[in-house]
Amino acid sequence: MKRLVLALVMIGFTLALPAQRQREQSSSEWAITPELQEAVGHGLQWLAEQQHPQGFWTQDVGFKLNTDYRVTSYTSAHVGVTSLALMSFLAGGHLPGRGRYGNHIERGLDYVLSCVRENGYITDHGSRMYSHAFATLLLAEAYGMTLRSDVRQALQRSVNLIVDSQNAEGGWRYRPFARESDMSITVCQVLALRSARNVGITVPAGTIEAAQQYVRLSAVTDYGPRRRSYHFPGYLDEGGAFRYQLGRHSRATFPLTAAGVTTLYAAGIYDDETINRALEYMSGKLGDFNNHYEGHYFFYYGHYYAVQAFYIAGGIVWRSYFQTIRRTLLDMQKASGAWPCHVGPGDAFATAVATLILQIPYQYLPIFQR
């Protein structure tokens, strides 16, 4: 029954696709090689072994500081990383309470539910809106599979917090109800809202429209002199990219551009010149980005959105991108099954995101479809 529910939700997604794009996505079997399957299986096994008996994964809770990561709570229960790890199991077709990892998913889901505050904010050990959005996304995907009333109630409260926290710019920031916005936070919230709406949670159309407008204003539309950044190697502010915040002097990078494209997709915009220019920018910067940030949390965060952007785009750009990132990730995996995170929360974060990226062609999670 649970697989039937998941299948029905996915059908609702794919029916909106033009026939040609549906064929492109369904013909991604070339992407799923035996080597990839072995790597994913090894990674999920490592994640399962690292889960705490109470359901969470421990990592360093903190926040970005230029290209560094400022830790505020070392080796603590991390609700954001836990949500990403659980999403990775779901992306492999594993279900709560059933099969090899069913118990791991159930325990993790119970932990995430325990982190939902009365006002709907999902946080633990000082985690911020990134983690709230990842947890909301998890609850939406889990509700679509289980139809559990407690999951729906928690999901509704968390969605309400996101909607109420949207500011006048149309975006979100690190804390609820912040006055400023940034692209990296905004994309997380919009994807969470999209997933919630897909499973029947009411999301005001105005919230999505305002976010869409914010993202469009963040696009670099001029092709003037390029500017390099001291803090962000490989950064070039050039046409096609998306900026971190509104304003000409805010940086524009590969991860932010991937976030911008994915946000527009989540808002229901697919064929758009802004998206086409952004995909060209990302294709051109892929090598430089990987060389500068491999093993950095920027690398995993950037490709978490880039794989979604290219997959939905389909065609040659998808095939070229995935062949590159697949090879890169397979070469990076440790003998233990984990992926390294030299700067950031830790290896559980890196492994959760790496296995999510590699499992996109499996097409189990509706949120990663058009």
Secondary structure, DSSP 8 states (H G I E B T S, - for coil): -HHHHHHHHHHHHHTTS-HHHHHHHHTGGGG--HHHHHHHHHHHHHHHHH--TTS--EEEEEEEETTEEEEEEEEEE-HHHHHHHHHHHHHTT-BTTBSTTHHHHHHHHHHHHHTB-TTS-B-STT--HHHHHHHHHHHHHHHHHH--HHHHHHHHHHHHHHHHH--TTS---SSTT-S---HHHHHHHHHHHHHHHHTT----HHHHHHHHHHHHHHB--------B-SSSTT-B--TT-EESSSSTTS-EEHHHHHHHHHHHHHTT--S-HHHHHHHHHHHHHHHHHHHHHTTBHHHHHHHHHHHHHHHHH-HHHHHHHHHHHHHHHHHH--TTS----SBSS-HHHHHHHHHHHHTGGG---GGG--
